[in-house]
């Protein structure tokens, strides 16, 4: 049964097994933050702490950017430090 993990159900051909070193090299050399990043959530400086905490929890984020009243990014806030 284990052989089924390496055999394509669609084509019937066997897949190449990659070594740990090959996988590590792939991630080190070819995978960049461009492929795995997620846009930072930003709150307004006028938002309440409870609203920011709720938004971070809903998104499962730890950090949010903070924008001033003109929309300029002026810093960040860490969920653990919001109290």
Secondary structure as GFF3:
##gff-version 3
##sequence-region A 1 83
A	DSSP	three_ten_helix	2	6	.	.	.	ID=ss1
A	DSSP	alpha_helix	20	29	.	.	.	ID=ss2
A	DSSP	alpha_helix	33	36	.	.	.	ID=ss3
A	DSSP	beta_strand	42	44	.	.	.	ID=ss4
A	DSSP	alpha_helix	49	59	.	.	.	ID=ss5
A	DSSP	beta_strand	63	67	.	.	.	ID=ss6
A	DSSP	beta_strand	73	78	.	.	.	ID=ss7
A	DSSP	three_ten_helix	79	81	.	.	.	ID=ss8
###
